């Protein structure tokens, strides 16, 4: 029984050492109870009196001694010998079991999932890729911040905002133009003298003009519009940095959540694997009991149905693990989306030390979206100042230095050249344009709307923070309750297994005990993951998501 149980657990995917330890833990109590009951029942023989007492005492001592020795052999010597001489008979045993049960398809799929497939299946399966170095959360975030497409795009957009925030782009600097030109005209010229009315006609008169010059134009004052525009560009620069921060924080929150989702799905896969192992052990026990007539065929069929159902769940869970792995590779911008990696974390660690007052203070002072709303309000005020600038006059300075050459085809002067400096000042004032008052009213409405939007966002952030905080605290309490439930479910399953082995518990009740244990593990895993999601959301809202890089 002990060796058979070890073989079944090795078929379930355990190593030799793990199977021996787990079998010893599961079988210890039934073995001790059986031995103790037998020894206690024979103790009266060892202290018999009267006629024939010597024979009964000798028989009692022999049987009690044999039970003690056999118990020690079962618990210590048999596992040691098994560990030393065991071979790969597990695969041959599994193949024989598949053939006798005539359930080739289900058994093959279960074997494939548990890593003990038949020889044909092993030949068809592609060689497994070696896992890369352990991928911690910090390493994931560092790689993602360098490679993620959204992060790289928004950083380029930030560079554009930085390049635009210059005095020249705002119009504070003069414009300098260097120009050159040439003009030629071909005319027919007719001249009439006023003295005697004689007319002179010349055909094919060719006049030429060539010029080259340097011109400077500078707006000295335009009602503070240039200065306002410069402030606007600076605000846009800061908003570009905030937009980058928002994208990075969203990315870090998404990757952190997916990282722990992968851990969750992997742990759930292990739970389903364990469920398959338990169902297999129950099926083996049921088959043995049916052969000796203790169980009915109905019990056997139900055990097979439960085993197949658990195997199907195990297969489906593989898909969820794969989907999570693909999502992580997508966030990391890996070309091979199916690239395998190993994650050293085997549990979902929850930070239970968050403080409400600290979170609220950080949200109001450091939330990137709220800071973006403040800059939008500043932009609206600058738009109003731009419109109001039209109420002031403007002053433009123009100056230049150039050379002009003229060559005439007729007349007393054949050519003329000029070289010199020119300068001028232009002062103007827009008295009426028909749109000024309307634009001012609209700009003031825009300022009001920007302020209202900021207030609405602050209120929304407070609400989100409160909701996530409440869920966070509730889930922490749920974790404590589910931890207690898990302990109780494990003890309940152990007791149920002992009774089932003794034949005192029906298969349906055994299945319920198994299901209660698996459900307890599922609930605590879900509670831990939900708590982690709330924690990530709280850190993101408060602008503290960078803590996961530490």
C-alpha positions in Angstrom: 0.0 0.0 0.0 2.8 2.4 0.9 4.8 1.7 -2.2 1.8 1.9 -4.4 0.8 5.3 -2.9 4.3 6.6 -3.6 4.1 5.4 -7.2 0.8 7.1 -7.7 2.1 10.4 -6.4 5.1 10.1 -8.7 2.7 9.6 -11.5 1.0 12.8 -10.4 4.2 14.7 -11.1 6.0 14.6 -7.7 9.7 13.8 -7.4 10.8 10.7 -5.6 11.7 12.6 -2.4 8.5 14.6 -2.4 6.4 11.5 -3.0 8.0 9.6 -0.1 7.6 12.6 2.3 3.9 13.2 1.3 3.0 9.5 1.5 4.6 9.3 4.9 2.6 12.3 6.1 -0.7 10.9 4.6 -0.2 7.3 5.6 1.3 7.9 9.1 -1.9 8.2 11.0 -3.7 5.2 9.3 -0.7 3.0 9.8 -0.3 4.0 13.4 -4.0 3.6 14.1 -4.1 0.1 12.5 -1.0 -1.1 14.4 -2.2 0.4 17.7 -5.7 -1.2 17.4 -4.1 -4.6 16.6 -1.6 -4.3 19.5 -4.2 -3.2 21.9 -6.5 -6.1 20.9 -3.6 -8.6 21.5 -2.4 -7.2 24.8 -4.7 -9.5 26.8 -2.9 -12.5 25.3 0.4 -11.2 26.6 -0.8 -11.2 30.2 -3.0 -14.4 30.0 -3.3 -16.6 33.0 -4.7 -20.0 33.7 -4.4 -23.2 31.8 -2.5 -22.9 28.5 -1.4 -19.3 29.3 2.2 -19.9 28.3 1.2 -20.7 24.7 -1.2 -17.7 24.5 1.5 -15.4 26.0 4.1 -16.6 23.5 1.6 -16.1 20.6 0.7 -12.6 21.8 4.2 -11.5 22.2 5.1 -12.8 18.8 2.2 -11.1 17.1 2.7 -7.8 19.0 6.4 -7.9 18.3 5.7 -8.6 14.6 3.3 -5.6 14.4 5.9 -3.3 16.0 8.6 -4.5 13.7 6.4 -4.3 10.6 5.3 -0.8 11.6 9.0 0.3 11.9 9.8 -1.4 8.6 6.9 0.3 6.8 7.7 3.8 8.1 11.5 3.7 7.9 13.1 0.7 6.1 10.6 0.4 3.2 11.0 4.1 2.2 14.8 3.9 2.4 14.9 0.7 0.3 12.5 2.2 -2.2 14.5 5.4 -2.5 17.6 3.3 -3.3 16.3 0.6 -5.7 13.3 2.4 -7.4 13.6 2.6 -11.2 11.5 4.1 -14.0 8.8 1.4 -13.6 6.4 4.3 -13.1 6.1 5.0 -16.8 5.5 1.3 -17.6 2.9 1.1 -14.8 1.2 4.2 -16.1 1.1 2.8 -19.7 -0.4 -0.5 -18.5 -3.0 1.4 -16.5 -4.0 3.5 -19.5 -4.4 0.3 -21.6 -6.5 -1.5 -19.0 -8.8 1.4 -18.4 -9.5 1.9 -22.1 -9.4 5.6 -21.6 -6.5 6.4 -24.0 -7.5 10.0 -24.8 -8.1 11.3 -21.3 -5.2 9.4 -19.8 -2.9 10.8 -22.5 -4.0 14.3 -21.9 -3.6 14.0 -18.2 -0.2 12.4 -18.6 0.9 15.1 -20.9 -0.1 17.8 -18.4 1.6 15.9 -15.5 4.8 15.4 -17.5 4.5 11.6 -17.7 3.2 11.1 -21.2 3.6 7.9 -23.2 6.6 7.4 -25.5 4.7 8.4 -28.6 3.6 11.6 -27.0 7.2 12.3 -25.9 8.4 12.0 -29.5 5.8 14.4 -30.9 6.3 17.1 -28.2 8.8 19.8 -29.1 11.9 20.1 -26.9 11.3 22.4 -24.0 13.1 25.7 -24.0 15.5 26.4 -21.2 14.1 29.1 -19.0 16.0 32.3 -18.8 17.4 33.8 -15.6 14.8 34.5 -12.9 12.7 37.5 -13.8 11.9 39.6 -10.7 9.3 42.3 -10.7 12.0 45.0 -10.6 13.8 43.4 -13.6 10.5 43.3 -15.5 9.9 47.0 -14.8 13.4 48.0 -15.8 13.2 46.1 -19.1 9.7 47.4 -19.8 10.7 51.1 -19.2 13.4 50.7 -21.8 11.5 48.6 -24.4 7.8 49.3 -24.1 6.4 51.0 -27.2 4.0 53.3 -25.4 6.7 54.5 -23.1 9.2 55.1 -26.0 6.5 57.0 -28.0 5.5 59.3 -25.2 9.2 60.1 -24.4 9.7 61.2 -28.0 6.6 63.4 -27.7 8.1 64.9 -24.5 11.3 65.7 -26.5 9.1 67.6 -29.0 7.6 69.6 -26.2 11.1 70.4 -24.9 12.2 71.5 -28.3 9.2 73.8 -28.7 9.7 75.6 -25.4 12.1 78.3 -26.7 12.1 82.1 -26.8 12.4 82.0 -30.6 9.3 79.9 -31.0 7.4 82.3 -28.8 8.3 85.2 -31.0 10.7 87.0 -28.7 13.6 87.1 -31.1 13.9 89.1 -34.3 13.7 87.6 -37.8 16.7 88.2 -40.1 16.2 87.8 -43.9 18.9 87.8 -46.6 17.5 88.3 -50.0 18.7 88.9 -53.6 16.9 89.5 -56.8 17.1 90.4 -60.5 14.5 92.0 -62.8 14.7 92.6 -66.5 12.1 94.4 -68.7 12.0 94.7 -72.5 9.9 97.7 -73.7 9.2 99.9 -76.7 9.7 103.5 -75.6 8.0 106.6 -77.3 8.9 110.1 -76.1 7.3 113.4 -77.2 9.0 116.7 -76.5 6.8 119.5 -75.3 8.6 122.2 -77.1 8.0 121.3 -80.6 6.0 118.1 -80.3 8.6 115.9 -81.9 8.2 112.3 -81.1 11.0 109.8 -80.6 10.4 106.1 -80.7 12.8 103.5 -79.5 12.2 99.7 -79.7 13.7 96.9 -77.8 14.6 99.0 -74.7 16.0 96.6 -72.1 16.0 97.9 -68.4 17.7 95.8 -65.6 17.5 95.9 -61.9 19.5 93.8 -59.4 19.4 94.0 -55.6 20.8 92.3 -52.5 20.0 93.1 -48.9 19.8 92.1 -45.3 16.5 92.9 -43.4 15.7 92.6 -39.7 12.1 92.6 -38.3 11.5 92.6 -34.6 8.2 92.9 -32.7 9.2 95.0 -29.6 5.7 94.9 -28.0 2.4 93.4 -28.9 0.4 93.7 -25.7 2.2 91.0 -23.7 1.1 88.4 -26.2 4.7 87.2 -26.9 5.4 86.8 -23.2 2.2 84.9 -22.7 3.0 82.6 -25.6 6.3 81.8 -24.0 4.6 80.9 -20.7 2.2 78.8 -22.7 5.1 76.9 -24.3 6.6 76.3 -20.9 3.3 75.0 -19.6 3.1 72.6 -22.5 6.7 71.4 -21.7 5.7 70.6 -18.2 2.5 68.9 -19.4 4.6 66.8 -21.8 6.7 65.6 -18.8 3.4 64.9 -16.9 2.0 63.0 -19.8 5.2 60.8 -19.9 4.8 60.2 -16.1 1.2 59.2 -16.5 2.0 56.7 -19.3 4.9 55.3 -17.2 2.7 54.9 -14.1 0.0 53.3 -16.2 2.5 50.9 -17.6 4.1 50.1 -14.3 0.7 49.4 -12.7 -0.4 47.2 -15.6 2.9 45.2 -15.6 2.9 44.8 -11.9 -0.7 43.6 -11.9 0.0 41.2 -14.8 3.2 39.9 -13.0 1.2 38.9 -9.9 -1.6 37.6 -12.2 1.0 35.2 -13.6 1.9 34.1 -10.1 -1.8 33.7 -9.3 -2.4 31.6 -12.4 0.7 29.5 -11.8 -0.3 28.8 -8.2 -3.8 27.9 -9.4 -2.2 25.5 -11.9 -0.4 23.8 -9.1 -3.6 23.6 -7.1 -5.3 21.9 -10.1 -2.3 19.6 -10.5 -2.7 18.6 -6.9 -6.5 18.1 -7.4 -5.7 15.7 -10.3 -3.3 13.8 -8.0 -5.9 13.6 -5.3 -8.5 12.4 -7.8 -6.1 9.8 -9.1 -5.4 8.5 -5.7 -9.2 8.3 -5.0 -9.7 6.5 -8.3 -7.0 4.0 -7.4 -8.5 3.3 -4.0 -12.0 3.0 -5.4 -10.8 0.5 -8.1 -9.1 -1.6 -5.3 -12.3 -1.5 -3.2 -14.5 -2.5 -6.1 -12.3 -5.6 -6.7 -12.9 -6.8 -3.2 -16.5 -5.8 -3.2 -16.5 -2.9 -0.7 -17.5 -0.3 -3.3 -20.0 -0.4 -6.1 -19.4 0.3 -9.8 -21.3 3.5 -9.3 -18.6 4.7 -6.9 -16.0 3.8 -9.5 -17.7 5.6 -12.3 -18.1 8.7 -10.1 -14.4 8.6 -9.3 -13.5 8.4 -12.9 -15.8 11.4 -13.8 -14.2 13.5 -11.0 -10.7 12.6 -12.2 -11.6 13.5 -15.8 -13.2 16.8 -14.7 -10.1 17.7 -12.7 -7.9 16.8 -15.6 -10.0 19.1 -17.9 -9.7 22.0 -15.4 -5.9 21.5 -15.3 -5.7 21.7 -19.1 -7.8 24.8 -19.2 -5.7 26.5 -16.6 -2.6 26.0 -18.8 -4.3 28.3 -21.3 -4.6 31.0 -18.7 -1.0 30.7 -17.7 0.1 30.9 -21.3 -2.1 34.0 -21.9 -0.6 35.8 -18.9 2.9 34.9 -20.1 2.1 36.3 -23.6 0.7 39.5 -22.0 3.9 40.1 -20.0 6.0 39.6 -23.1 3.8 42.0 -25.0 4.3 44.7 -22.2 8.0 44.0 -22.4 8.0 44.4 -26.2 9.6 41.1 -26.7 9.6 39.9 -30.3 8.9 36.3 -29.2 5.6 36.7 -27.4 5.7 33.1 -26.3 9.2 33.4 -24.7 9.4 31.4 -21.5 10.8 32.9 -18.3 11.0 31.9 -14.7 9.6 34.1 -11.8 11.3 33.6 -8.4 8.2 34.8 -6.5 6.0 31.8 -5.5 3.5 33.8 -3.4 1.6 37.0 -3.7 3.1 39.3 -1.1 0.6 42.0 0.1 1.7 45.2 1.7 -0.6 45.5 4.7 1.0 48.7 6.1 -0.6 51.3 3.9 -1.9 54.4 5.7 -5.0 56.3 4.6 -3.9 59.8 5.6 -0.6 59.3 3.8 -2.3 58.1 0.7 -4.8 61.0 0.7 -2.0 63.6 1.2 0.1 62.2 -1.6 -2.9 62.0 -3.9 -3.8 65.7 -3.5 -0.1 66.8 -3.9 1.4 64.3 -6.3 -1.2 62.7 -8.5 -0.1 63.2 -12.1 -3.6 63.6 -13.5 -4.5 66.2 -10.9 -1.3 68.1 -11.7 -2.2 67.9 -15.4 -5.6 69.4 -14.6 -3.8 72.3 -12.8 -1.7 73.0 -15.9 -4.8 72.9 -18.0 -6.3 75.6 -15.8 -3.1 77.6 -16.2 -3.3 77.2 -20.0 -6.9 78.5 -20.0 -5.8 81.6 -18.0 -3.0 82.2 -20.6 -5.5 81.9 -23.4 -7.5 84.7 -21.7 -4.4 86.8 -21.4 -3.7 86.3 -25.1 -7.1 87.6 -26.0 -6.8 90.6 -23.7 -3.4 91.5 -25.3 -5.4 92.7 -28.3 -6.5 95.7 -26.1 -2.9 97.1 -26.2 -0.9 98.7 -29.1 1.9 96.9 -30.9 5.4 98.2 -31.9 7.4 96.7 -34.7 11.0 97.6 -35.6 12.3 97.1 -39.2 15.8 97.8 -40.4 17.9 96.7 -43.3 21.1 97.1 -45.3 21.2 96.6 -49.1 22.5 97.4 -52.5 20.4 98.1 -55.6 21.7 98.4 -59.2 19.7 99.8 -62.1 20.7 99.7 -65.7 18.6 101.7 -68.3 18.3 100.9 -71.9 17.5 104.5 -72.8 17.7 108.1 -71.4 20.5 110.2 -70.2 21.6 107.9 -67.4 22.8 104.4 -68.4 23.0 103.0 -64.8 22.5 103.8 -61.2 23.6 102.0 -58.0 22.5 102.6 -54.4 24.0 101.2 -51.2 22.7 102.1 -47.8 21.0 101.5 -44.5 17.3 101.8 -43.8 15.3 101.7 -40.6 11.7 102.3 -39.4 9.3 101.9 -36.5 5.7 100.9 -36.8 3.2 101.6 -34.1 -0.4 100.3 -34.4 -3.6 99.7 -32.4 -6.6 97.6 -33.4 -9.6 99.8 -32.6 -12.3 97.3 -33.7 -12.3 93.8 -35.1 -15.9 92.7 -34.2 -14.8 89.5 -32.3 -12.8 90.8 -29.4 -15.6 90.9 -26.7 -16.9 87.5 -27.8 -13.5 85.9 -27.6 -12.9 87.4 -24.2 -16.2 86.0 -22.9 -15.4 82.6 -24.3 -12.0 82.6 -22.8 -13.4 83.4 -19.3 -15.8 80.5 -19.7 -12.9 78.3 -20.6 -11.0 79.3 -17.4 -14.1 78.5 -15.3 -14.6 75.1 -17.0 -10.9 74.2 -16.5 -11.3 75.0 -12.8 -14.5 73.0 -12.6 -12.8 70.1 -14.4 -10.0 70.2 -11.9 -12.4 70.1 -8.9 -14.3 67.3 -10.5 -11.2 65.3 -11.0 -10.1 65.8 -7.4 -13.5 64.6 -6.2 -13.3 61.6 -8.5 -9.8 60.8 -7.2 -11.1 61.0 -3.6 -13.9 58.6 -4.4 -11.6 56.1 -6.2 -9.2 56.3 -3.3 -11.9 55.6 -0.8 -13.4 52.7 -2.8 -10.0 51.0 -3.3 -9.1 51.6 0.4 -12.3 50.0 1.6 -11.8 47.0 -0.8 -8.2 46.8 0.4 -9.1 46.7 4.1 -11.9 44.2 3.5 -9.7 41.9 1.5 -7.1 42.0 4.2 -9.8 40.7 6.6 -10.9 38.1 4.0 -7.3 36.8 3.8 -7.2 36.2 7.6 -10.6 34.4 7.5 -9.6 32.3 4.5 -6.3 31.3 6.2 -8.3 29.9 9.1 -10.7 28.2 6.6 -7.7 26.6 4.8 -6.4 25.1 8.0 -9.8 23.7 8.8 -10.3 22.4 5.3 -6.9 20.6 5.4 -7.7 18.9 8.7 -11.2 18.0 7.4 -9.7 16.4 4.3 -7.1 14.4 6.3 -9.9 13.0 8.5 -12.1 12.3 5.5 -9.2 10.4 3.8 -8.6 8.3 6.9 -12.3 7.4 7.0 -12.3 6.7 3.3 -9.3 4.4 3.5 -11.1 2.5 6.3 -14.3 2.3 4.2 -16.4 4.4 6.6 -16.9 7.4 4.2 -18.8 7.3 0.9 -17.1 8.6 -2.3 -19.4 11.6 -2.6 -18.5 12.8 0.9 -14.8 12.3 0.1 -15.2 14.4 -3.0 -16.9 17.1 -1.0 -14.0 17.2 1.4 -11.5 17.4 -1.5 -13.6 20.1 -3.1 -13.7 22.1 0.1 -9.9 22.0 0.4 -9.4 23.1 -3.2 -12.1 25.8 -2.9 -10.4 27.1 0.3 -7.1 27.4 -1.6 -8.8 29.1 -4.5 -10.5 31.6 -2.3 -7.4 32.6 -0.4 -5.5 32.9 -3.6 -8.2 35.1 -5.1 -8.3 37.3 -1.9 -4.5 37.8 -2.0 -4.6 38.8 -5.7 -7.6 41.1 -5.2 -5.8 42.7 -2.3 -2.7 43.2 -4.4 -4.7 44.9 -7.2 -6.2 47.3 -4.6 -2.7 48.0 -3.3 -1.4 48.7 -6.8 -4.4 51.0 -7.5 -3.8 52.9 -4.3 -0.2 53.4 -5.0 -0.9 54.6 -8.5 -3.6 57.1 -7.5 -1.3 58.5 -4.8 1.5 58.9 -7.3 3.7 56.3 -5.5 3.7 53.4 -8.0 7.5 53.9 -8.4 7.8 52.0 -5.1 7.7 48.8 -7.1 11.1 49.6 -8.6 12.7 49.6 -5.2 
